[in-house]
Amino acid sequence: MIKLMRELLVIAMLGIVSVGAFAQKRDDKRPPKEKVIVVTNANKGNRPPPPRNDNQRPKPDKRGRP
């Protein structure tokens, strides 16, 4: 008897899940989305690379200051 109840419960659960999956509405009542505007920097590729300052000496530490 318990086995029969378990099988009926499984069949009922599968039926509810399948009905819920196929019974979704196809009418979409949401407003249409606005087109997203992507802002890009057109001058990025035309600029020269920044200058490198590798030839400068490092500044000395100010250890004498309190």
Backbone hydrogen bonds, N-H to C=O, Kabsch-Sander energy under -0.5 kcal/mol:
donor,donor_aa,acceptor,acceptor_aa,energy
5,M,1,M,-2.2
6,R,2,I,-2.4
7,E,3,K,-2.3
8,L,4,L,-2.4
9,L,5,M,-2.4
10,V,6,R,-2.3
11,I,7,E,-2.4
12,A,8,L,-2.4
13,M,9,L,-2.5
14,L,10,V,-2.5
15,G,11,I,-2.1
16,I,12,A,-2.3
17,V,13,M,-2.3
18,S,14,L,-2.4
19,V,15,G,-2.3
20,G,16,I,-2.3
21,A,17,V,-1.8
22,F,18,S,-1.8
23,A,19,V,-1.4
28,D,26,R,-0.6
29,K,27,D,-0.7
38,V,36,V,-0.6
39,V,37,I,-0.6
40,T,38,V,-0.6
42,A,40,T,-0.9
44,K,41,N,-1.0
47,R,43,N,-0.9
56,Q,53,N,-0.6
63,R,61,D,-1.1
65,R,62,K,-0.6
